[in-house]
Amino acid sequence: MKKLIVSTFLLMIVAFVDAQLKQPIDAYNINWTDFSNDSQESLPIGNGDIGLNVWTEKNGDILFYIGKSDAWSEANNTQLVKVGKVRVSLSPNPFTAATDFSQSLHLGNGEILIKGGGTTVRVWVDANSPVIRVESQSAQPTTMKVTLEPWRTTVVNKISADVVIPSVASSITWYHRNENSLLPSNHLTFGAVIKGTKMTKGEGNNLVSEAQKNNRVSVYPLTAVTESAKEWINQVNALVANNEKVDVEKARTAHQQWWTDFWNRSHIYLKGDTTAQKVALGYNLQRYLDACSSRGAYPIKFNGTIFNMDNPNNTKKEKGSKVEIPDPFDADMRAWGGMYWFQNTRPMYWPMLAAGDYDLMLPLFKMYKGMLPRNSANVKEFYGHDGAYFQETAPFWGGIPHLTKEEKGVYTKHYYLPILELSTMMLDYYHHTNDNTFLKETLLPVVNAGLTFYDQHWGRDANGKLFLDSVNSIEMYWKVVNPTPDIAALHFIIPQLLSIPTDLVDAKSRRLWERMLQELPEIPVGEKNGKKVILPYAGPQTAPAHNTENPELYAIHPFRVYGLGKPDYDIALNAYNERGIKRTKCWHQDALDEAYLGLAHEAQRDVIATLINKDPRLKFPAFWDKGHDYAPDADNGGNGQHALQLMLLQSEGTKIRLLPAWPKEWEADFKLHAASNTTVEGHVKDGKITNLKVTPKSREADVVIGNN
């Protein structure tokens, strides 16, 4: 009787867990019933730091590349590369002759399932621990072989080879170590240990299990800066020992709960025609990719993220090409290098605010705050004054060049804006969370460093106004006067700082803000085609264009001086209509400007274009086309995600504006976040909201619906 009660209780638990996993987000699961040729036809999975590209080949083998947010090699001064590649083979192989084969991504619980012939293989990266799990369950006893397949096997251009340690009976250990480098990444070592249940060392770099119905292999990646390889080995062995004590079933439950909680934070589920479904798929898959790659030591790399992949057989055609391009490359390849480009990194982080994914933003803030000491020291050494700025392109440890006013203009030189946009994003984060510790320890040090630099680096004009001379208006116009992005940023940031309660800031900071506010020049305004518009910089508009950007529209986004319900809306609308560059996708921000201006039709058009913009080489729907960058292009997904949110909700100060740019033909269920720890959820149909729920309820009075 006791056995029956226990069995019934266990079945109830299993049923409860299964019920938990059936979430609305599972409508966007990916299910493929065919095999993959290579990693370009892979499914992504990750825990925020460790990311896998997983695919099943025609011979039934399961392969995965391991990416990690801090796997920096010596390549090209510094390059984010793969940790390694692993192959899993089952014998007898159940998949090759199976009529029911499938490989699928399950969003609700963060796992990949490969099924067929009575066998299921489950691949997951523990959301709470640095471990990869591959588990098989078969009707008949099956042997699992796990093989490490290194490709960095020789020294190339002074870049060291991976080292595979002569393994003990039940594990495989390998690492890559940066030696003899003058860079801060010197002595950085990354690698992993593979360890399996009832597995022993086979020939070569593999482990082989006994024939059994249930197999499990665990992979433990680690990155550490150590004085010796031996020290790294000791650390990774300690990591393995600690995690081998873990109850895997409890870890699985906690992992699934993390994903349940993540999807419960926010959502946008569209209903309607095929296009609406594709847009919703793109939005939700991009948010999934954010969760897979945004909780590590460093922010998302825009140019491929941790899911970049190889092209070993050149089986695909480049977009627009009539012939196949002979360009095989390995999985360490990424165009645009290892630097962080701020303009390309920001698109993935702006939408995390409305999604409520505040934890995913912290690595970005941490990295840039970590640059302050070096950058401040550079400013003091080069210019003899205080403050700091962030270079548009910088390695993760920071540093800035010594620039003179006479030095020739370049895309990313004489370009100081990133510290102001990051400060704007940090202000939004603070307004959303009311986190006073973040305010004091992160936001104020960063914003004050930036304002101090702007205050002391430039002089004043005859009217006592700040005079920014020889400063880039982003990458478009070089070495101009009073570029609009910078001036708009200062107009947007400083009043917000002055609204912070006096007991949270020091008197010296407040005096700086008050004085600078009085010394700000006006945002440049002029005429174009007979219409009053925002200009990209002050003075005669004679500077040559060098890129495909509209810097004048930075006064709409990210520095929201103009927009719905704000003064001089017509000037902003004119500037949008008269803009010189009309582009969407990748890092172009037309869709964002359109949403902020309440242009529903235009925003819808560009969001559609962006969130269905899959790279033609790649199979996963949210591995975005490379555009100006490299696939999968994270810029593209971030901008599409952000614009769709802004069409539904815009949070500014105490006001929450709903449906500012929403097309009437789209139906949606949504839950999004606004300032002051507020969530707003409801249903939209025919341009009207039903089932509106605002939490806390006191914020209902701050809601405005529509774009009047």
KOLNU-67746 format. One record per residue (C-alpha): z, y, x. Coordinates in steps of 0.001 Angstrom, whole numbers, padded with zeros to 6 digits, always signed. Layout:
<nodes>
ZYX
...
</nodes>
This chain:
<nodes>
+000000+000000+000000
+000892+002376+002853
-002486+001634+004487
-004261+002453+001221
-002390+005767+000894
-003171+006709+004503
-006843+005763+004102
-007094+007774+000887
-005452+010758+002622
-007912+010536+005509
-010850+010370+003121
-009517+013470+001361
-009333+015301+004688
-012905+014277+005551
-014113+015386+002110
-012297+018710+002514
-013849+019308+005936
-017312+018434+004588
-016797+020865+001723
-015800+023569+004193
-019016+023086+006108
-021212+023696+003054
-021415+027470+003266
-024043+029907+001986
-025175+030458+005572
-026343+026838+005690
-029322+027881+003562
-030691+029254+006857
-030234+026072+008891
-033207+025026+011008
-034538+021506+010561
-037451+020085+012548
-038825+016626+011858
-041050+016472+014930
-040335+016113+018657
-040537+018943+021189
-042867+019261+024140
-040526+021312+026329
-037794+023961+026295
-040109+026428+024544
-039507+024267+021471
-035727+024210+021832
-032818+025028+019550
-030098+027402+020809
-026368+026787+020609
-023408+028389+022346
-019809+029556+022273
-020294+033180+023332
-020268+032453+027067
-022040+029105+027490
-025452+028716+025861
-027713+025684+025605
-031412+025273+024912
-031525+021806+023316
-034660+019788+022568
-035723+016175+022012
-038846+014946+023761
-041368+012431+022453
-039791+009667+024534
-036572+010169+022571
-034620+011817+025417
-032419+014797+024600
-032473+017616+027158
-030622+020867+027522
-030518+023818+029865
-027090+025346+030415
-026929+029128+030510
-023799+031159+031178
-023093+034864+030889
-021821+035110+034489
-024107+032703+036393
-025372+035340+038853
-027426+034177+041833
-028572+036052+044934
-032168+036169+043647
-033713+039665+043586
-030345+041138+044663
-028783+039659+041571
-030263+037536+038794
-028718+035786+035827
-029893+032172+036116
-029254+028774+034580
-026282+026630+035554
-028301+023428+035308
-030369+020977+033290
-029134+017718+031753
-030995+014765+030213
-029395+012330+027761
-031079+008948+027202
-030063+006272+024701
-030928+002594+025070
-032301+001082+022971
-033742+004468+021986
-033439+004904+018211
-035656+007968+017839
-039119+007054+019121
-040001+004670+016309
-037841+006285+013630
-039528+007428+010437
-036559+009667+009599
-036287+011607+012876
-034958+015165+012769
-033414+017720+015128
-031559+020473+013314
-029298+023462+013837
-026338+023772+011484
-025122+027358+011431
-022008+026871+009329
-020235+024755+011899
-022114+025621+015087
-023688+022310+015986
-027034+020618+016574
-027681+017207+015040
-030403+014827+016237
-030881+011944+013793
-033072+008893+013364
-033082+005131+013271
-029446+004866+012217
-028189+007074+015064
-026776+010600+015037
-026283+012703+018172
-024103+015767+017795
-024291+018616+020339
-021777+021460+020239
-020233+024003+022579
-016561+024403+021794
-015974+027875+020337
-012499+027960+021845
-012888+026198+025209
-015420+026071+028089
-016769+022623+027277
-020057+021155+026016
-019830+017985+023900
-022633+015476+023309
-021611+012637+020992
-023615+009736+019621
-022820+007463+016723
-025020+004386+016181
-025085+001449+013826
-025560-000855+016807
-024018-000727+020318
-026031+001741+022423
-025974+002695+026073
-025946+006395+026928
-027260+007628+030296
-026647+011226+031318
-028700+012632+034194
-028429+015902+036087
-031892+017287+036935
-031530+020034+039569
-034553+022141+040533
-032999+024544+043062
-033106+021841+045724
-034113+023822+048820
-033368+027229+050300
-036046+029703+049126
-036180+033310+050372
-032572+033049+051592
-031443+031880+048150
-029239+028851+048552
-029917+025468+047007
-027626+023831+044478
-025160+021331+045895
-024546+018021+044142
-021263+016574+045331
-021282+012860+046206
-019660+011828+043006
-016712+009677+042158
-017163+006730+039846
-016951+008594+036534
-018281+012143+036980
-021026+014348+038436
-020222+017734+039979
-022661+020372+041170
-022561+024058+042069
-024560+027044+043295
-022806+029388+045714
-023815+032887+046784
-023175+033099+050525
-023784+035795+053134
-024581+038437+050544
-023622+042091+050930
-023425+042416+047156
-020240+042241+045057
-021502+038881+043766
-020921+037314+047199
-018886+034083+047112
-019550+033800+043383
-019918+030104+042601
-021094+028528+039374
-021667+024930+038397
-020230+022196+036234
-018749+018726+035967
-020189+016002+033738
-017718+013389+032567
-018172+010661+029969
-016221+008139+027946
-016356+004716+029604
-019090+005906+031949
-019710+004921+035547
-021940+006255+038304
-025506+004956+038185
-028336+005426+040645
-029120+009054+041450
-027443+011899+039612
-026494+010011+036487
-023695+008342+034581
-024198+005254+032399
-021923+004122+029586
-021057+000726+028305
-022979-000428+025235
-020912+000971+022372
-021393+002409+018917
-019758+005727+019810
-020481+007617+023018
-019273+010985+024215
-020119+013040+027273
-018469+016355+028144
-019801+019050+030479
-017416+021633+031939
-019135+024744+033379
-017198+027174+035567
-017976+030434+037343
-015488+031780+039880
-015375+033943+042984
-013712+031820+045659
-013287+032006+049416
-014710+028514+049814
-016639+025879+047897
-013601+023622+048142
-011523+026163+046239
-014132+026227+043450
-014085+022412+043330
-010308+022458+042963
-010571+024982+040125
-013229+023070+038215
-011316+019808+038623
-008220+021497+037202
-010334+022779+034291
-011553+019246+033596
-008054+017756+033849
-006614+020255+031380
-009416+019782+028858
-009438+016005+029124
-005949+016093+027581
-007286+017836+024475
-007497+015982+021171
-011240+016280+020557
-010951+015919+016781
-008445+018771+016600
-010707+020803+018878
-013658+020058+016593
-011707+021225+013531
-010702+024444+015304
-014300+024942+016467
-015615+024561+012929
-012939+026918+011643
-014012+029557+014166
-017549+029427+012790
-016304+029453+009192
-014260+032560+009917
-017209+034161+011699
-019574+033706+008770
-016902+034906+006340
-016627+038257+008131
-019889+039599+006740
-023279+038597+005420
-026610+039735+004026
-028405+037113+001938
-031736+038253+000508
-033419+036777-002536
-037004+037200-003503
-040416+036361-002142
-041247+034534+001086
-041156+037746+003100
-037621+038559+001939
-036530+035049+002888
-038041+035431+006348
-036248+038747+006848
-032929+037197+005812
-033564+034268+008142
-034261+036625+011033
-031143+038693+010319
-028795+035725+010128
-030277+033885+013101
-029949+037031+015224
-026293+037311+014266
-025881+033643+015186
-027456+034293+018594
-025054+037206+019086
-022105+034899+018450
-023542+032362+020895
-023920+034852+023748
-021516+037798+023345
-018037+036537+024219
-018447+035880+027922
-017651+037836+031035
-020718+040079+030696
-022827+041560+027886
-026057+040153+026511
-029054+040385+028815
-031817+041964+026761
-034554+040186+028730
-034141+036590+027672
-030366+036489+027049
-028805+033200+028198
-031562+031383+026299
-034523+032153+028583
-036499+029009+029322
-039156+027473+031519
-042864+026924+030953
-043558+023853+033092
-046804+022600+031595
-048446+025795+030373
-049126+024336+026950
-049104+027627+025052
-051320+030681+024972
-050101+034157+025702
-050238+036500+022706
-053683+038005+022398
-055216+035742+025028
-058282+033623+024287
-057555+031296+027189
-054455+029571+028461
-052751+031515+031233
-051815+029426+034296
-048268+030695+034585
-045825+027781+034914
-042351+029005+035831
-038823+027642+035930
-035919+028506+033662
-034468+031055+036083
-037402+033355+035405
-036859+036618+033549
-038982+039748+033814
-037166+043072+034374
-034605+041477+036653
-030845+041238+036690
-030020+044889+036039
-028491+046067+032770
-030762+048650+031146
-028564+050586+028766
-031334+051602+026375
-032270+047926+026095
-028701+046647+025840
-027484+048967+023081
-029674+047579+020225
-027735+044312+020091
-024366+046058+019894
-024826+048753+017250
-025117+046234+014370
-021907+044479+015398
-019948+047325+013793
-021186+046788+010232
-021047+043028+010767
-017366+043291+011675
-018041+041474+014945
-015770+043745+016941
-014710+041021+019365
-018331+040551+020429
-018492+044194+021569
-015609+043990+024036
-017530+042544+027039
-019926+045507+026857
-017071+047999+026856
-015236+046113+029587
-018231+046042+031931
-018977+049742+031677
-015342+050772+031921
-015178+048597+035043
-017960+050713+036590
-015954+053952+036292
-014015+053796+039593
-017153+053191+041680
-019257+055721+039776
-016500+058359+039870
-016150+057876+043625
-019929+058260+044023
-019907+061516+042029
-017058+062878+044154
-018812+061875+047387
-022284+063106+046417
-021474+066271+044467
-017856+067192+045229
-016688+067282+041621
-015043+065015+039064
-016394+062874+036274
-018879+060034+036115
-021992+058808+034370
-023706+055457+033936
-027150+054964+035361
-029780+053751+032885
-030396+050707+035103
-027408+049269+036923
-026058+045954+038167
-022888+044738+036512
-020727+046356+039193
-022207+049846+038679
-022976+052494+041266
-025245+055554+041044
-027839+057125+043367
-027475+060445+045156
-029892+062758+043351
-030855+066307+044173
-032458+068827+041874
-035516+068850+044116
-036039+065095+043984
-039138+063895+042179
-038815+062812+038567
-038702+059085+037783
-038211+057168+034530
-034549+056368+035093
-033494+059085+037560
-032050+062422+036418
-031022+060376+033397
-027325+060660+032487
-027256+059862+028762
-025848+056294+028654
-022228+057398+029054
-022603+059642+025987
-024155+056954+023803
-021566+054410+024890
-018874+056969+024033
-020473+057365+020586
-020424+053618+020051
-016810+053477+021222
-015903+056255+018780
-017463+054253+015954
-015534+051182+017108
-012331+053215+017052
-013052+054648+013599
-013713+051128+012305
-010638+049483+013842
-008092+052330+014220
-007127+050604+017472
-005003+053175+019302
-004645+050967+022364
-008434+050886+022688
-008497+054659+022229
-006092+055298+025089
-007126+052575+027521
-010905+052453+027049
-012461+055182+024909
-010696+058239+026332
-011183+057307+030004
-014907+056751+029424
-015636+059766+027232
-013560+062127+029372
-015329+060935+032525
-018672+061677+030879
-017703+065068+029465
-016133+066101+032771
-019367+065207+034571
-021486+067222+032127
-019026+070110+032324
-018860+070320+036121
-022318+069152+037219
-024270+071965+035559
-023805+075699+035265
-023996+078073+032331
-026784+080354+031134
-026574+084123+030675
-024806+083589+027346
-022181+081326+028854
-023727+078201+027317
-024049+074875+029119
-027424+074762+030868
-028746+071280+031638
-031476+071837+034201
-033803+069131+035575
-032545+066391+033257
-034692+063666+031729
-035163+063609+027982
-034680+059844+028057
-037649+058233+029859
-040245+060285+028001
-040034+063754+029593
-038793+064170+033152
-036631+066943+034586
-036672+069286+031609
-034113+071811+030334
-031470+071019+027700
-032905+067687+026528
-032179+067070+022872
-030578+063604+023252
-027876+064974+025570
-027254+068181+023593
-027152+066282+020273
-024725+063767+021789
-022317+066511+022822
-022541+068148+019367
-021812+064781+017745
-019044+063539+020044
-016816+066554+020648
-015943+067400+017001
-014954+063777+016478
-012669+063906+019496
-011038+067053+018187
-010278+065280+014899
-008114+062676+016655
-004402+063262+015929
-002825+065432+018600
-000085+062926+019369
-002716+060444+020621
-004370+062679+023229
-003136+064823+026085
-003330+068607+026052
-005662+068778+029066
-008300+066667+027317
-008076+068728+024157
-008526+071969+026104
-011660+070530+027746
-013107+069524+024375
-012327+072860+022730
-013901+074844+025561
-017002+072645+025823
-017589+072863+022071
-017739+076652+022351
-020138+076421+025292
-022678+074047+023729
-026223+075343+023321
-027998+074746+020042
-030111+071646+019559
-033713+072652+020418
-035709+073484+017276
-039255+074824+017015
-042524+074420+015155
-045156+071712+015157
-048242+071909+012982
-046628+074743+011095
-043460+072827+010309
-039954+073433+011585
-038951+070423+013665
-036451+069195+016234
-037915+069447+019733
-037374+066913+022537
-036095+069628+024926
-035706+073391+025128
-038347+075877+026201
-042147+075583+026352
-043262+072060+025417
-045434+071496+028481
-043798+068475+030146
-046100+065429+030394
-045120+062305+028446
-044351+059203+030481
-043310+056631+027891
-043583+055747+024185
-040399+057340+022822
-039362+060146+020479
-036320+061751+022142
-036061+064447+019465
-035160+061748+016934
-032054+060843+018935
-030469+063643+016902
-030819+061231+013945
-029897+058032+015786
-027730+057372+017696
-026316+060917+017563
-026159+061447+013817
-026286+065231+013671
-029057+065048+011067
-029417+062658+008143
-028696+062115+004470
-026159+064562+003082
-026198+066689+006242
-027513+070211+006899
-031184+070798+007684
-032359+067435+006402
-035873+068873+006012
-036049+069683+009733
-035191+066078+010586
-037715+064733+008067
-040391+067013+009506
-039563+065820+013017
-039931+062214+011879
-043240+062888+010123
-044608+064792+013131
-043353+062339+015760
-045848+061544+018470
-045023+057855+018839
-045176+055640+015767
-044024+052203+016822
-041688+049486+015686
-040415+046160+017073
-038795+045638+020481
-036695+048722+021417
-038561+051210+019213
-036229+052740+016645
-038494+053957+013849
-036810+051622+011360
-033388+053073+012192
-034560+056658+011764
-036238+055742+008489
-033045+054192+007140
-030957+057212+008157
-033495+059488+006428
-033446+057391+003241
-037088+056306+003529
-036855+052942+001786
-040524+051952+001846
-040994+052781+005525
-037729+051127+006559
-038611+047992+004605
-042041+047830+006233
-040652+048099+009753
-037724+045746+009170
-040178+043127+007946
-042321+043604+011031
-039291+043304+013321
-037392+040401+011777
-040418+038109+011593
-041579+039004+015119
-041249+035547+016715
-042752+035021+020154
-045927+032943+019689
-044991+030659+022593
-041596+029752+021160
-040686+027647+018148
-037237+028917+017133
-037745+031678+014516
-035413+034180+016225
-036706+033791+019776
-038337+037196+019503
-041655+038284+020966
-041325+039793+024436
-042784+043159+023387
-042204+045476+026343
-039571+043146+027767
-039192+039373+028052
-038765+036588+025525
-036533+035997+023759
-036269+039778+023424
-032784+040636+022166
-033732+044308+021572
-036065+043311+018770
-033503+041270+016864
-030752+043839+017308
-032857+046718+016004
-034035+044695+013010
-030491+043624+012221
-029170+047182+012480
-031910+048698+010334
-031391+046167+007527
-027676+047021+007489
-028403+050762+007377
-030705+050270+004414
-027693+048843+002564
-024755+050818+003928
-024110+053860+006096
-020556+054750+007050
-019963+058300+008285
-016510+059852+008524
-014683+058999+005314
-017902+058579+003315
-019518+055203+002574
-023097+055525+001342
-024556+052444-000364
-028274+051763-000920
-029428+054813+001046
-032800+053206+001789
-032928+050004-000247
-036187+048823-001874
-035757+048021-005559
-037719+044768-005306
-035193+043181-002921
-032199+041381-004373
-029230+040709-002106
-025653+039569-001779
-023850+041441+000969
-020544+042019+002681
-020411+044696+005383
-017791+046702+007247
-017172+050449+007268
-014753+052825+008962
-010976+052517+008550
-010883+048715+008385
-012893+048742+005176
-015139+046009+003803
-017687+046511+001049
-019332+043645-000795
-021474+043241-003851
-024752+042176-005391
-027902+044308-005483
-030678+043812-008017
-033316+046244-009261
-031769+048951-007123
-028335+048655-008764
-025057+047269-007468
-022890+044850-009423
-019727+042991-008477
-018815+045821-006128
-015607+045133-004217
-014154+047626-001745
-011214+046616+000410
-008820+048378+000550
-009264+049498-003053
-008189+053043-002166
-011540+053489-000411
-013508+053134-003641
-013298+056901-004085
-015246+057369-000829
-018273+055373-002007
-021521+057175-002788
-024482+055206-004144
-028061+056239-003428
-029662+058759-001094
-029451+062053-003024
</nodes>
